[in-house]
Amino acid sequence: MDIILNTNRPPSADRDPRSRFRAEKPPIGGWLPGISITPTQTSVLNAMTDRLIPGGEGFPAPSDVDVVSFFRRYIAPEGQEPKWFPFIGESEFQARLDALGEEFVRSSPEAQVETLQTLEKTEEFFFTRIRDLTYYAYYSRPAVITAINANLEAGKDLRNSPQPFGYSDTMDDWDEQLLSRVQGTYTRTEDVRPVDVPADLLKSDATPLQESQV
């Protein structure tokens, strides 16, 4: 028996109002496979991040936990408008790293700190992008989470994600006396009913997408 699959999209698919919002969201997990950077650019970036978050006292250096791969995923690749965090594109990012180059890599840690301090004053936009991405990248690394668990009393329950375990083992119980004083009303989900919207109201404020659905 031959089985014929219907490959036609349902009529509602093209009218799904969520479709236009999906196009306006940043890619979850960053841009894959990520931008390409040269070995020298990698060395510059590792040196910068190591100065921003020095390793030690049980914590790894950023260069030891591959923060570069995080940068590669979140810098907008060529051809994509950098309209989402960190708001910088591949070409500009690479050009800024090239401007620092081998001279920055070969300089002493103290000289590298001075260079970063100068960047913070003279090129605030670029410095802020590097700083913020360094924080996000570093504290997302499993090795850093493990270091926080081992070295910080307040961080012993920190996890990469609250799911599936949650934080029930560290949260205080609800205060039943306070809850008993809460007043208010709500409508149960099963009691919610649709509301008829006047046609003239729909027409007056409708977007082209909404008008196509009326």
Buried (B, 14 or more C-beta within 10 A) or exposed (E): EEEEEEEEEEEEEEEEEEEEEEEEEEEEEBBEEBBEBEEBBBBBBBBBBBBBBEBEEEBBBBBBBBBBEBBBBBBBBEEBEBEBEBBBBBBBBBEBBBEBEEEBBEBEEEEBBEBBEEBBEEBEEBBBBBBEBBBBBBBEBEEBBBBBEEEEEEEEEBEEEEEEEEEEEEEEEEEEEEEEEEEEEEEEEEEEEEEEEEEEEEEEEEEEEEEEEE
